Structures are given as C-alpha cells and as structure tokens.
Amino acid sequence: MSRDRTSRPFADLTVDHVEMYVSDVESKAATLSHRYGLRPVGVDRVPGTAVSYALASTDILFVLTEPLMDDHPGTAYLGLHGDGVANIGMGTADARAAFAEAVGRGAVPVTEPVERDGFVSASVMGFGDVVHTFLQRPPRAARHALPGFASSADLGATEDVGLRQVDHFAICVEGGRLDPVVDFYGEVFDFSLIFEERIVVGAQAMNSKVVQSASGLVTFTVIEPDLSRESGQIDEFLKNHGGSGVQHVAMTTEDIVASVAELGRRDVAFLSTPGTYYDLLTRRIQTARHTVDELRRLNVLVDEDHDGQLFQIFARSTHPRSTYFFEVIERAGAKTFGSGNIKALYEAVELYRAQEERRP
C-alpha cells in the first residue's frame, strides 16, 4: 500500500452500481421498489439470454439480472448462492487504464474493455466470485443510465424514503482469508485500511478490517470467523451462501428516524435491539441528532468515532437462505465505525438466530 494513492487510475473510484443475480427479476424488482423506494429507471431484455432491471434512489443504482440460459454466469451463481450481489461496479474516468493497471497488479481479467452507447466498461475478479466492473460514463450521461438499457417505468412510480448512496459493503470471507483479501485490495486497487476490530460474543469470535478507496467512496468491511472458537453467524453465512460473499449493503440517509419509520410502514422488518442497550447508552454517548427515546422506539443503534456519530439499523434477512440483507446508516460526521455497533449487530443477529431455532 505504498503507492501514491492520489495518482490515476484508482484515485476517483466510486460505487457506480450494484448488480445482483436473481431467480425472479420482476418479483425482486417490485419488492425493492415497494419496500425501499427504489424507482425503476431502465430495463435491458436480451431474448433467450437475460433480463435486467435497473432501480435507483438518488446516487444508488441497483441492477437485478435474471439469467435465461444455462451458460449465463448468473445461472451458476444462483445455483451456488441463491440471489445475491455478483458485481460491484466501480465508476472511473478511464476504464481502460483502470483495467490494465488492475490486471498488471495481479487481478484476474473477466471481460476486456468494450465501448457501447458511449460507455466504456471492463471487468476483473474481486473477492470470492464477485466481479468488479469498471464503468466510464460518457460526458453528460444521466446518473442512472446504463449501456443497453432502455428507460422504463414498468413498476410504476414510488415515493422517496430518503436513501441516498451506498455507504459500504459487508463481506464475509472464510477463516484465514481476511488478511489476503485486505492485502489484495490494497495492492491492486490502492485501498487503505481505515479500521479493524475483533469481536467476542460468548464462545464465538470474529475479526474484521475495513478498507477504503483513495476517493473515500468505496468501502468494504471484511469479516472472517475465528476458527478456534465456536461457530457462529459468519460461519453460518459462509455455509448457507456457499463461500465468500456480500452479507449486506449499507445505504445512507440524512434522517434515519424518518427513513426507518417510513421503511417500517412499507413492511421492512428490522433486527430488534435489547432494551438494556438504550438503558446504558447515555453512559457512553450523548446523542447529537436524535433522542434516545426515538432510537429505542425504532431499534436504531448509535456509535461514534473521532469525527462524529453514526446511526445504524439492520434489516432482517428475507433471503431463503437467511444470508443477504440491507443496512440503513446516517453519518453525523463519523468517517469510520465505532466499536459498540459492530458488537451490537453481532449480538442482535445471534438473538434472532436463537429465536428462529426455537420456532416449531
């Protein structure tokens, strides 16, 4: 990680789009539209090959792709993982240069640079079987435009719930893979380590490191289980998902209380937080934007770093394998992650898992 991080081609990376492979694209798109206020902005139909819907909210852009042929890469992905994040698209001013540099530094190439509709794209392998597509947008292109996609309002209009951009991705990797993955993003993409923590809950433990692009706009929280301890939720994710993958995508809001209240009205269920969390909260934090009563009512967590506070909440997974889910986060100055919330999330998921196991 000793290279000049202000030099091209990785100094300007952004989260351009997130592509998920899904088994029923119309149903999944309708669900994201209704529950999370993601409005339909485009559709790409390739007869006999795949159907893709693009859904957006402010600077968030999701692409949902349903493969229609056996040799489509999405077919193998779905067979192994079920619905999930398969491609994290990175915006850049020069996709060809980014591709060449990444491959030169050891990334495995997936697709060579190609130009279509004025967009230039190229792809390399990331962690596990997740791909990174470099996307260079033409001048004055609409934020949510994509090559090959036609404008669409198939799913109807939806009201904004306040979701603004992708804050970070939480990635689960096998035990012993944490450092190699972190090193890979440092050596290939010039990411820097900005936070690390070890979490112990009872007989379980996990290690996490957060890496971030030079622009500060692409952030990965990488998590591995401690194999010397009892197995827990990270082990369960890896088993159910079929290996490394994206556990959740965090989306920002400027007012988490308003957004979570609206999401709840749209049938989004969130993980609950023990009441003792809020009973003890004022001993360590004086909340800056929201009252403790508001946070308690909605099960929102709060933490802080040296720069400010952050408020977070985690949706319950609706995935058939109980793997993938969403997070909503509001940053009130905080640039990294506080220690308390990661442990609180781990404990909340463990509580939910225990409740599910007790159900008949």
KOLVEX-278759 format. One record per residue (C-alpha): y, z, x. Coordinates in pm, whole numbers, padded with zeros to 5 digits, always signed. Layout:
! residues N
YZX...
//
This chain:
! residues 360
+00000+00000+00000+00230-00051+00297+00366-00393+00194+00726-00446+00085+00696-00376-00288+01030-00545-00364+00909-00886-00246+00767-01156-00467+00538-01233-00636+00446-00890-00778+00789-00726-00794+00859-00838-01151+00526-00784-01329+00542-00693-01699+00287-00639-01974+00320-00979-02139+00031-00949-02386-00295-00768-02451-00594-00975-02559-00884-00818-02748-01211-00986-02830-01309-00901-03188-01600-00989-03415-01387-01041-03729-01038-01157-03639-00895-01175-03991-01007-00822-04080-00888-00676-03748-00553-00852-03770-00498-00732-04126-00580-00375-04022-00337-00375-03727-00071-00532-03946-00108-00277-04224-00161+00036-04017+00053-00023-03710+00320-00257-03844+00227-00540-03607+00353-00856-03770+00171-01190-03742+00360-01431-03516+00109-01703-03430-00237-01848-03469-00450-02069-03245-00756-02232-03401-00992-02431-03181-01265-02557-03418-01609-02451-03308-01472-02253-03012-01245-01961-03110-00979-01836-03349-00691-01623-03217-00416-01435-03399-00102-01308-03226+00062-00993-03364+00380-00832-03239+00630-00548-03264+00948-00563-03053+00811-00609-02697+00444-00554-02790+00221-00860-02819-00148-00839-02910-00381-01139-02916-00701-01098-03118-00968-01357-03040-01292-01418-03229-01533-01644-03036-01719-01908-03239-01965-02033-02978-02237-01869-02771-02099-01971-02432-01746-01842-02504-01676-01545-02269-01590-01335-02573-01943-01363-02707-02096-01190-02405-01813-00934-02407-01873-00842-02772-02247-00817-02715-02194-00564-02436-01888-00371-02555-01808-00449-02916-01440-00506-03000-01215-00419-02708-00946-00511-02456-01067-00803-02246-00746-00937-02089-00425-00763-01983-00171-01043-01949+00098-00989-01685+00429-01167-01712+00572-01307-01388+00837-01553-01275+00585-01754-01071+00226-01755-01198+00104-01994-00928+00237-01776-00648+00101-01459-00811-00244-01617-00846-00251-01745-00489-00137-01411-00348-00384-01208-00557-00677-01431-00457-00562-01423-00095-00573-01044-00108-00927-01036-00247-00905-01079-00625-01180-01292-00780-01034-01607-00940-01120-01679-01305-00901-01975-01401-00686-02186-01171-00317-02235-01257-00259-02464-01556+00057-02567-01741+00065-02602-02119+00366-02624-02353+00587-02530-02057+00389-02209-01987+00206-02168-01656-00099-01939-01656-00376-01837-01417-00632-01557-01426-00811-01319-01189-01061-01039-01238-00934-00683-01264-01142-00367-01316-01490-00398-01469-01500-00725-01663-01135-00708-01774-00928-01010-01672-00560-01033-01577-00378-01349-01680-00051-01421-01501+00182-01588-01752+00503-01764-01653+00719-01832-01957+00947-02135-01978+01324-02075-01988+01450-01961-02329+01098-01928-02470+01068-01683-02759+00928-01345-02651+00622-01374-02873+00549-01744-02819+00218-01835-02655+00080-02169-02535-00125-02341-02804-00019-02100-03079+00148-02222-03397+00384-01992-03586+00207-01814-03866+00272-01572-04150-00086-01575-04277-00100-01198-04307+00237-01157-04477+00540-00955-04369+00517-00591-04260+00772-00317-04213+00860-00192-03866+00715+00150-03779+00914+00190-03457+00662+00078-03194+00850-00083-02905+00641-00165-02595+00317-00091-02413+00366+00226-02208+00031+00244-02029-00341+00173-02042-00604+00446-02001-00904+00308-01815-01242+00481-01785-01449+00398-01476-01787+00517-01354-01808+00824-01133-01722+00729-00776-01520+00423-00883-01180+00592-00921-01058+00552-00563-01190+00195-00520-01013+00084-00839-00689+00257-00739-00710+00103-00391-00776-00241-00541-00455-00234-00747-00257-00112-00450-00393-00372-00210-00394-00669-00446-00105-00610-00688+00121-00370-00491+00076-00088-00742+00171+00263-00626+00006+00596-00701+00253+00799-00912+00041+01086-01048-00301+01242-01006-00485+01531-01165-00821+01699-01201-00906+01838-01546-01172+02103-01600-01276+02200-01953-01568+02439-01966-01860+02289-01777-01706+01939-01779-01452+01783-01547-01275+01455-01486-01043+01312-01223-00750+01084-01297-00495+00884-01099-00202+00687-01236-00098+00363-01065+00210+00159-01149+00352-00181-01063+00660-00220-00843+00863-00300-01156+00752+00024-01322+00648-00177-01629+00269-00193-01586+00092+00143-01570-00279+00225-01553-00419+00576-01594-00761+00552-01429-01016+00821-01517-01363+00900-01381-01610+01171-01482-01715+01435-01231-02087+01363-01200-02154+01708-01055-02057+01868-01387-02198+01838-01739-02148+01501-01905-01858+01473-02150-01637+01227-02332-01575+00999-02031-01948+00969-01972-01991+00902-02345-01728+00627-02337-01895+00459-02040-02234+00475-02213-02113+00354-02552-01879+00090-02412-02133-00038-02163-01937+00030-01844-01574+00048-01734-01308-00044-01986-00983+00036-02163-01016+00362-02353-00674+00342-02515-00343+00158-02518-00027+00370-02545+00270+00226-02736+00621+00369-02715+00855+00475-02991+01212+00603-02985+01135+00867-03252+00776+00990-03254+00825+01217-03555+00944+00930-03774+00683+00686-03640+00387+00923-03675+00490+01021-04027+00503+00653-04125+00175+00574-03950+00012+00859-04138+00131+00707-04465-00035+00384-04351-00376+00556-04318-00372+00608-03940-00565+00928-03866-00475+01128-03556-00657+01387-03348-00570+01741-03455-00435+01999-03213-00533+02369-03223-00261+02591-03370-00263+02807-03058-00120+02510-02865+00203+02544-03064+00194+02925-03066+00211+02920-02686+00431+02611-02649+00770+02784-02623+00645+02993-02332+00637+02684-02111+00872+02427-02272+01196+02422-02468+01164+02101-02667+01455+01862-02628+01441+01633-02933+01202+01770-03193+01134+02117-03328+00806+02294-03269+00752+02300-03646+00785+01920-03662+00542+01876-03375+00293+02123-03528+00306+01953-03867+00219+01616-03714-00008+01738-03428+00226+01586-03165+00190+01708-02805+00483+01767-02570+00497+01792-02192+00745+01734-01911+00788+01621-01554+01085+01649-01316+01280+01382-01505+01240+01492-01866+00997+01533-02153+00738+01319-02323+00581+01347-02668+00233+01206-02736-00027+01174-03006-00368+01008-03007-00519+00822-03299-00879+00887-03392-01104+00606-03285-01213+00380-03570-01435+00179-03338-01803+00166-03447-01895+00298-03100-01614+00561-03101-01466+00413-02786-01126+00241-02815-00817+00400-02976-00434+00394-02970-00174+00640-02844+00188+00673-02954+00432+00811-02698+00804+00891-02683+00965+00939-02343+01271+01162-02331+01341+01096-01964+00990+01164-01831+00865+00893-01597+00513+01019-01528+00276+01254-01713+00277+01630-01748-00035+01832-01675-00069+02003-02012-00109+01697-02234-00399+01541-02046-00598+01862-02077-00491+01900-02440-00612+01544-02513-00944+01614-02343-00989+01932-02545-00887+01762-02870-01141+01484-02819-01412+01737-02736-01331+01928-03056-01352+01606-03256-01683+01512-03093-01825+01855-03178-01714+01818-03540-01873+01475-03564-02202+01604-03420-02215+01880-03686-02177+01635-03972-02502+01567-04163
//
